[in-house]
Amino acid sequence: MDPAPDTGPEPCRAVAFADDLISPPHLVAEVADAIPGCDFVEIPDCGHLGYLERPYEVNAAVIEFFDKY
């Protein structure tokens, strides 16, 4: 089987939660910086379970990313 052609980095988005003590935003930003084509979004006023605490904001960040690509 031939390997797939290298098409370059795929876009990705790293989502951080402002008050997350387990995965603090500055560490998530470092991960995003290390991945070519990755952007970074920080959701305010939520902790490690930000997707449960701020579902509308998290979904908006994901949908905005999908709309971009």
N, CA, C and O atoms as CSV, one atom per row, in Angstrom:
chain,resi,resn,atom,element,x,y,z
A,1,MET,N,N,0.841,-1.173,0.000
A,1,MET,CA,C,0.000,0.000,0.000
A,1,MET,C,C,0.890,1.240,0.000
A,1,MET,O,O,1.816,1.352,0.803
A,2,ASP,N,N,0.601,2.159,-0.899
A,2,ASP,CA,C,1.358,3.409,-0.947
A,2,ASP,C,C,0.945,4.315,0.203
A,2,ASP,O,O,-0.232,4.387,0.556
A,3,PRO,N,N,1.928,5.010,0.789
A,3,PRO,CA,C,1.559,5.953,1.851
A,3,PRO,C,C,0.761,7.116,1.273
A,3,PRO,O,O,0.919,7.475,0.106
A,4,ALA,N,N,-0.085,7.688,2.093
A,4,ALA,CA,C,-0.875,8.845,1.662
A,4,ALA,C,C,0.063,10.018,1.399
A,4,ALA,O,O,1.064,10.179,2.098
A,5,PRO,N,N,-0.250,10.839,0.397
A,5,PRO,CA,C,0.604,12.003,0.137
A,5,PRO,C,C,0.563,12.969,1.315
A,5,PRO,O,O,-0.453,13.104,1.997
A,6,ASP,N,N,1.678,13.626,1.533
A,6,ASP,CA,C,1.741,14.620,2.606
A,6,ASP,C,C,1.046,15.887,2.122
A,6,ASP,O,O,1.511,16.551,1.196
A,7,THR,N,N,-0.061,16.206,2.755
A,7,THR,CA,C,-0.815,17.403,2.362
A,7,THR,C,C,-0.582,18.550,3.329
A,7,THR,O,O,-1.230,19.593,3.231
A,8,GLY,N,N,0.338,18.362,4.260
A,8,GLY,CA,C,0.614,19.411,5.235
A,8,GLY,C,C,-0.249,19.243,6.465
A,8,GLY,O,O,-1.051,18.314,6.553
A,9,PRO,N,N,-0.081,20.142,7.406
A,9,PRO,CA,C,-0.832,20.007,8.659
A,9,PRO,C,C,-2.326,20.249,8.462
A,9,PRO,O,O,-2.736,21.122,7.696
A,10,GLU,N,N,-3.102,19.480,9.150
A,10,GLU,CA,C,-4.548,19.683,9.155
A,10,GLU,C,C,-4.885,20.727,10.216
A,10,GLU,O,O,-4.235,20.776,11.260
A,11,PRO,N,N,-5.885,21.554,9.963
A,11,PRO,CA,C,-6.252,22.545,10.975
A,11,PRO,C,C,-6.810,21.871,12.223
A,11,PRO,O,O,-7.471,20.835,12.141
A,12,CYS,N,N,-6.542,22.458,13.352
A,12,CYS,CA,C,-7.105,21.962,14.601
A,12,CYS,C,C,-7.311,23.143,15.542
A,12,CYS,O,O,-6.789,24.235,15.313
A,13,ARG,N,N,-8.058,22.915,16.574
A,13,ARG,CA,C,-8.337,23.955,17.568
A,13,ARG,C,C,-8.148,23.366,18.951
A,13,ARG,O,O,-8.682,22.300,19.255
A,14,ALA,N,N,-7.398,24.050,19.780
A,14,ALA,CA,C,-7.234,23.680,21.185
A,14,ALA,C,C,-8.151,24.582,22.001
A,14,ALA,O,O,-8.085,25.807,21.896
A,15,VAL,N,N,-8.996,23.973,22.807
A,15,VAL,CA,C,-9.948,24.728,23.628
A,15,VAL,C,C,-9.537,24.586,25.088
A,15,VAL,O,O,-9.395,23.476,25.601
A,16,ALA,N,N,-9.348,25.721,25.744
A,16,ALA,CA,C,-8.986,25.737,27.161
A,16,ALA,C,C,-10.108,26.384,27.956
A,16,ALA,O,O,-10.898,27.168,27.430
A,17,PHE,N,N,-10.155,26.039,29.230
A,17,PHE,CA,C,-11.141,26.616,30.141
A,17,PHE,C,C,-10.395,27.471,31.155
A,17,PHE,O,O,-9.460,27.002,31.805
A,18,ALA,N,N,-10.808,28.713,31.288
A,18,ALA,CA,C,-10.057,29.733,32.018
A,18,ALA,C,C,-9.675,29.335,33.439
A,18,ALA,O,O,-8.576,29.657,33.890
A,19,ASP,N,N,-10.548,28.649,34.143
A,19,ASP,CA,C,-10.294,28.323,35.545
A,19,ASP,C,C,-9.916,26.855,35.755
A,19,ASP,O,O,-10.047,26.330,36.861
A,20,ASP,N,N,-9.454,26.204,34.707
A,20,ASP,CA,C,-9.082,24.786,34.771
A,20,ASP,C,C,-7.755,24.634,35.510
A,20,ASP,O,O,-6.729,25.142,35.060
A,21,LEU,N,N,-7.777,23.940,36.635
A,21,LEU,CA,C,-6.562,23.720,37.419
A,21,LEU,C,C,-5.800,22.477,36.973
A,21,LEU,O,O,-4.618,22.331,37.284
A,22,ILE,N,N,-6.468,21.577,36.245
A,22,ILE,CA,C,-5.835,20.335,35.800
A,22,ILE,C,C,-5.091,20.548,34.480
A,22,ILE,O,O,-3.956,20.099,34.318
A,23,SER,N,N,-5.739,21.233,33.546
A,23,SER,CA,C,-5.118,21.583,32.265
A,23,SER,C,C,-5.212,23.095,32.101
A,23,SER,O,O,-6.073,23.578,31.366
A,24,PRO,N,N,-4.347,23.847,32.768
A,24,PRO,CA,C,-4.459,25.302,32.736
A,24,PRO,C,C,-4.288,25.862,31.318
A,24,PRO,O,O,-3.568,25.292,30.499
A,25,PRO,N,N,-4.952,26.973,31.045
A,25,PRO,CA,C,-4.903,27.551,29.703
A,25,PRO,C,C,-3.490,27.776,29.160
A,25,PRO,O,O,-3.261,27.596,27.964
A,26,HIS,N,N,-2.546,28.163,30.007
A,26,HIS,CA,C,-1.197,28.414,29.487
A,26,HIS,C,C,-0.555,27.125,28.959
A,26,HIS,O,O,0.256,27.180,28.034
A,27,LEU,N,N,-0.903,25.978,29.527
A,27,LEU,CA,C,-0.368,24.715,29.013
A,27,LEU,C,C,-1.072,24.295,27.727
A,27,LEU,O,O,-0.441,23.769,26.810
A,28,VAL,N,N,-2.373,24.528,27.663
A,28,VAL,CA,C,-3.116,24.230,26.431
A,28,VAL,C,C,-2.599,25.117,25.299
A,28,VAL,O,O,-2.480,24.662,24.161
A,29,ALA,N,N,-2.292,26.374,25.603
A,29,ALA,CA,C,-1.735,27.283,24.595
A,29,ALA,C,C,-0.375,26.783,24.105
A,29,ALA,O,O,-0.067,26.899,22.919
A,30,GLU,N,N,0.437,26.231,25.001
A,30,GLU,CA,C,1.730,25.666,24.591
A,30,GLU,C,C,1.540,24.499,23.628
A,30,GLU,O,O,2.269,24.374,22.644
A,31,VAL,N,N,0.565,23.653,23.914
A,31,VAL,CA,C,0.268,22.535,23.012
A,31,VAL,C,C,-0.162,23.072,21.653
A,31,VAL,O,O,0.311,22.599,20.620
A,32,ALA,N,N,-1.052,24.053,21.650
A,32,ALA,CA,C,-1.523,24.640,20.389
A,32,ALA,C,C,-0.358,25.231,19.598
A,32,ALA,O,O,-0.296,25.080,18.378
A,33,ASP,N,N,0.558,25.898,20.283
A,33,ASP,CA,C,1.720,26.485,19.604
A,33,ASP,C,C,2.630,25.422,18.994
A,33,ASP,O,O,3.311,25.681,18.002
A,34,ALA,N,N,2.643,24.239,19.582
A,34,ALA,CA,C,3.520,23.168,19.101
A,34,ALA,C,C,2.940,22.407,17.913
A,34,ALA,O,O,3.652,21.633,17.273
A,35,ILE,N,N,1.663,22.612,17.608
A,35,ILE,CA,C,1.005,21.890,16.523
A,35,ILE,C,C,0.797,22.842,15.350
A,35,ILE,O,O,0.057,23.817,15.477
A,36,PRO,N,N,1.434,22.580,14.214
A,36,PRO,CA,C,1.226,23.446,13.051
A,36,PRO,C,C,-0.256,23.475,12.648
A,36,PRO,O,O,-0.911,22.435,12.580
A,37,GLY,N,N,-0.758,24.657,12.387
A,37,GLY,CA,C,-2.144,24.805,11.956
A,37,GLY,C,C,-3.161,24.777,13.076
A,37,GLY,O,O,-4.362,24.726,12.813
A,38,CYS,N,N,-2.707,24.809,14.327
A,38,CYS,CA,C,-3.627,24.742,15.467
A,38,CYS,C,C,-3.860,26.140,16.024
A,38,CYS,O,O,-2.912,26.892,16.248
A,39,ASP,N,N,-5.126,26.485,16.246
A,39,ASP,CA,C,-5.407,27.742,16.926
A,39,ASP,C,C,-5.875,27.456,18.346
A,39,ASP,O,O,-6.055,26.300,18.731
A,40,PHE,N,N,-6.067,28.504,19.107
A,40,PHE,CA,C,-6.326,28.388,20.540
A,40,PHE,C,C,-7.510,29.263,20.915
A,40,PHE,O,O,-7.596,30.421,20.508
A,41,VAL,N,N,-8.421,28.694,21.696
A,41,VAL,CA,C,-9.575,29.430,22.209
A,41,VAL,C,C,-9.661,29.170,23.710
A,41,VAL,O,O,-9.520,28.033,24.162
A,42,GLU,N,N,-9.893,30.226,24.469
A,42,GLU,CA,C,-10.079,30.088,25.915
A,42,GLU,C,C,-11.508,30.474,26.271
A,42,GLU,O,O,-11.963,31.574,25.954
A,43,ILE,N,N,-12.205,29.568,26.926
A,43,ILE,CA,C,-13.583,29.803,27.357
A,43,ILE,C,C,-13.529,30.369,28.782
A,43,ILE,O,O,-12.949,29.740,29.667
A,44,PRO,N,N,-14.123,31.544,29.017
A,44,PRO,CA,C,-14.035,32.164,30.346
A,44,PRO,C,C,-14.994,31.542,31.363
A,44,PRO,O,O,-15.958,30.865,31.005
A,45,ASP,N,N,-14.703,31.789,32.624
A,45,ASP,CA,C,-15.607,31.474,33.743
A,45,ASP,C,C,-16.002,30.004,33.847
A,45,ASP,O,O,-17.163,29.692,34.109
A,46,CYS,N,N,-15.044,29.101,33.644
A,46,CYS,CA,C,-15.335,27.682,33.824
A,46,CYS,C,C,-14.051,26.935,34.133
A,46,CYS,O,O,-12.950,27.398,33.834
A,47,GLY,N,N,-14.220,25.763,34.742
A,47,GLY,CA,C,-13.084,24.945,35.136
A,47,GLY,C,C,-12.883,23.765,34.207
A,47,GLY,O,O,-13.199,23.836,33.019
A,48,HIS,N,N,-12.355,22.676,34.753
A,48,HIS,CA,C,-11.970,21.514,33.957
A,48,HIS,C,C,-13.140,20.909,33.180
A,48,HIS,O,O,-12.929,20.321,32.119
A,49,LEU,N,N,-14.342,21.039,33.676
A,49,LEU,CA,C,-15.521,20.505,32.979
A,49,LEU,C,C,-16.254,21.617,32.242
A,49,LEU,O,O,-17.480,21.709,32.290
A,50,GLY,N,N,-15.496,22.445,31.570
A,50,GLY,CA,C,-16.064,23.594,30.873
A,50,GLY,C,C,-17.129,23.242,29.858
A,50,GLY,O,O,-18.061,24.017,29.641
A,51,TYR,N,N,-17.004,22.087,29.235
A,51,TYR,CA,C,-18.012,21.675,28.257
A,51,TYR,C,C,-19.361,21.427,28.922
A,51,TYR,O,O,-20.395,21.484,28.255
A,52,LEU,N,N,-19.369,21.148,30.239
A,52,LEU,CA,C,-20.630,21.022,30.983
A,52,LEU,C,C,-21.044,22.352,31.609
A,52,LEU,O,O,-22.234,22.647,31.719
A,53,GLU,N,N,-20.063,23.151,32.016
A,53,GLU,CA,C,-20.340,24.420,32.674
A,53,GLU,C,C,-20.752,25.512,31.692
A,53,GLU,O,O,-21.588,26.355,32.015
A,54,ARG,N,N,-20.176,25.501,30.509
A,54,ARG,CA,C,-20.433,26.514,29.476
A,54,ARG,C,C,-20.663,25.841,28.118
A,54,ARG,O,O,-19.921,26.095,27.170
A,55,PRO,N,N,-21.691,24.981,28.019
A,55,PRO,CA,C,-21.858,24.222,26.771
A,55,PRO,C,C,-22.107,25.096,25.546
A,55,PRO,O,O,-21.637,24.768,24.457
A,56,TYR,N,N,-22.829,26.189,25.698
A,56,TYR,CA,C,-23.120,27.034,24.535
A,56,TYR,C,C,-21.854,27.700,24.008
A,56,TYR,O,O,-21.653,27.792,22.797
A,57,GLU,N,N,-21.009,28.163,24.914
A,57,GLU,CA,C,-19.766,28.797,24.496
A,57,GLU,C,C,-18.813,27.791,23.851
A,57,GLU,O,O,-18.160,28.098,22.854
A,58,VAL,N,N,-18.736,26.591,24.423
A,58,VAL,CA,C,-17.873,25.554,23.850
A,58,VAL,C,C,-18.389,25.152,22.469
A,58,VAL,O,O,-17.612,25.050,21.520
A,59,ASN,N,N,-19.686,24.926,22.358
A,59,ASN,CA,C,-20.259,24.560,21.060
A,59,ASN,C,C,-20.055,25.666,20.038
A,59,ASN,O,O,-19.786,25.383,18.871
A,60,ALA,N,N,-20.178,26.916,20.454
A,60,ALA,CA,C,-19.956,28.036,19.532
A,60,ALA,C,C,-18.513,28.034,19.025
A,60,ALA,O,O,-18.271,28.301,17.848
A,61,ALA,N,N,-17.556,27.735,19.904
A,61,ALA,CA,C,-16.152,27.684,19.492
A,61,ALA,C,C,-15.917,26.548,18.500
A,61,ALA,O,O,-15.163,26.709,17.539
A,62,VAL,N,N,-16.551,25.411,18.725
A,62,VAL,CA,C,-16.402,24.272,17.818
A,62,VAL,C,C,-17.073,24.563,16.477
A,62,VAL,O,O,-16.490,24.307,15.423
A,63,ILE,N,N,-18.279,25.089,16.509
A,63,ILE,CA,C,-19.002,25.395,15.269
A,63,ILE,C,C,-18.269,26.461,14.466
A,63,ILE,O,O,-18.190,26.370,13.241
A,64,GLU,N,N,-17.730,27.474,15.149
A,64,GLU,CA,C,-16.972,28.517,14.450
A,64,GLU,C,C,-15.767,27.907,13.742
A,64,GLU,O,O,-15.439,28.297,12.621
A,65,PHE,N,N,-15.111,26.956,14.391
A,65,PHE,CA,C,-13.974,26.269,13.775
A,65,PHE,C,C,-14.426,25.471,12.552
A,65,PHE,O,O,-13.795,25.542,11.498
A,66,PHE,N,N,-15.513,24.715,12.687
A,66,PHE,CA,C,-16.020,23.934,11.553
A,66,PHE,C,C,-16.429,24.839,10.398
A,66,PHE,O,O,-16.172,24.518,9.237
A,67,ASP,N,N,-17.057,25.959,10.703
A,67,ASP,CA,C,-17.467,26.898,9.652
A,67,ASP,C,C,-16.264,27.469,8.908
A,67,ASP,O,O,-16.338,27.762,7.714
A,68,LYS,N,N,-15.163,27.622,9.627
A,68,LYS,CA,C,-13.952,28.182,9.022
A,68,LYS,C,C,-13.364,27.219,7.994
A,68,LYS,O,O,-12.766,27.642,7.005
A,69,TYR,N,N,-13.542,25.912,8.240
A,69,TYR,CA,C,-12.940,24.906,7.368
A,69,TYR,C,C,-13.974,24.032,6.716
A,69,TYR,O,O,-13.628,23.133,5.950
